[in-house]
Amino acid sequence: MPIPALKKYGVNVLIGNDNVQDYWSTFGTGNMLQKANLIAELYGYATELQLSRTLSFATQQLLPLDDEGKQQWPKANDDANLVFVDASCSAEAVSRMSYVFAFMHNGNLF
């Protein structure tokens, strides 16, 4: 898929799975960080900024920082839906496919 061209023309590109056993491809684990990592690798996104922006494919465009580095998430009254990973920043989470150690959905920790 020509992701850079699609993004250049404003196409909203998201990633996903049919289920954990994705019938379109036998590769992968259902982990969206793994898919974001693959996008970064395929398209040569190697800088900290490029890697951090690649996280948006897995988060439906929601990122902690905007393009100028200002915090945009989380904010008061945002939904309490989180994935806790062992990473110092978004770029590291994508590039290292960081370990996921907890999930929160609607404020409930799993």
C-alpha positions as CSV (number, residue, x, y, z in Angstrom):
1,M,0.0,0.0,0.0
2,P,1.4,3.4,-0.9
3,I,1.1,4.9,2.6
4,P,3.3,7.9,2.1
5,A,1.4,9.0,-1.0
6,L,-2.0,8.4,0.7
7,K,-1.0,10.5,3.7
8,K,0.4,13.2,1.4
9,Y,-3.0,13.6,-0.2
10,G,-4.9,13.6,3.2
11,V,-6.2,10.0,3.1
12,N,-6.9,8.8,6.7
13,V,-4.9,5.5,6.9
14,L,-5.5,3.2,9.8
15,I,-4.3,-0.4,10.5
16,G,-6.1,-3.3,12.1
17,N,-6.8,-7.0,12.2
18,D,-9.8,-9.0,11.4
19,N,-9.0,-10.8,14.6
20,V,-5.8,-12.1,16.3
21,Q,-5.6,-14.8,13.7
22,D,-5.8,-12.4,10.8
23,Y,-7.0,-14.3,7.7
24,W,-5.4,-11.9,5.3
25,S,-2.0,-12.7,6.6
26,T,-0.6,-15.4,8.8
27,F,2.1,-13.1,10.1
28,G,1.9,-11.1,13.2
29,T,0.4,-11.3,16.7
30,G,-2.5,-8.8,16.5
31,N,-0.2,-6.2,18.2
32,M,-0.8,-2.8,16.6
33,L,2.7,-1.7,17.7
34,Q,4.1,-4.5,15.6
35,K,2.2,-3.3,12.5
36,A,3.3,0.3,13.2
37,N,6.9,-1.0,13.4
38,L,6.5,-2.8,10.1
39,I,5.2,0.4,8.4
40,A,8.2,2.3,9.8
41,E,10.6,-0.3,8.6
42,L,9.0,-0.6,5.1
43,Y,9.0,3.1,4.5
44,G,12.3,4.0,6.1
45,Y,10.9,6.0,9.0
46,A,13.9,6.1,11.2
47,T,14.1,9.5,12.9
48,E,12.5,10.1,16.3
49,L,9.9,12.4,14.7
50,Q,9.0,9.9,11.9
51,L,8.8,7.0,14.4
52,S,6.6,9.0,16.8
53,R,4.2,9.9,14.0
54,T,4.0,6.3,12.9
55,L,2.3,5.5,16.2
56,S,-0.7,7.3,14.9
57,F,-1.5,4.3,12.6
58,A,-2.1,2.2,15.7
59,T,-4.0,4.8,17.7
60,Q,-6.5,6.1,15.2
61,Q,-4.5,9.3,14.8
62,L,-4.2,10.1,18.5
63,L,-0.7,11.0,19.6
64,P,0.7,12.4,22.9
65,L,2.4,15.3,21.2
66,D,1.5,17.4,18.1
67,D,3.9,18.1,15.3
68,E,5.3,21.1,17.3
69,G,5.9,19.0,20.4
70,K,3.0,20.3,22.5
71,Q,1.1,17.8,24.6
72,Q,-2.3,17.0,23.1
73,W,-3.1,13.8,24.9
74,P,-4.1,12.9,27.5
75,K,-6.3,15.8,28.6
76,A,-9.0,16.1,31.3
77,N,-12.2,14.3,30.3
78,D,-10.5,12.1,27.7
79,D,-11.7,8.5,27.7
80,A,-9.6,6.3,30.0
81,N,-8.5,3.9,27.3
82,L,-4.7,3.3,27.5
83,V,-2.0,0.8,26.7
84,F,0.9,0.8,29.1
85,V,4.2,-0.1,27.4
86,D,7.8,-0.2,28.6
87,A,9.2,2.7,26.6
88,S,10.5,6.2,27.2
89,C,8.7,7.8,24.3
90,S,6.4,7.1,21.3
91,A,9.4,6.6,18.9
92,E,10.8,3.9,21.2
93,A,7.5,2.2,21.6
94,V,7.3,1.8,17.8
95,S,10.9,1.1,17.0
96,R,11.4,-1.5,19.7
97,M,7.9,-2.9,19.8
98,S,7.9,-2.3,23.5
99,Y,6.6,-4.8,26.0
100,V,2.9,-4.2,26.8
101,F,2.4,-4.7,30.5
102,A,-1.2,-3.5,31.0
103,F,-4.3,-2.2,29.3
104,M,-7.0,0.2,30.6
105,H,-10.5,0.3,29.0
106,N,-13.1,2.8,30.3
107,G,-10.9,3.2,33.4
108,N,-10.7,-0.5,34.2
109,L,-7.2,-1.9,34.4
110,F,-6.4,-5.3,32.8
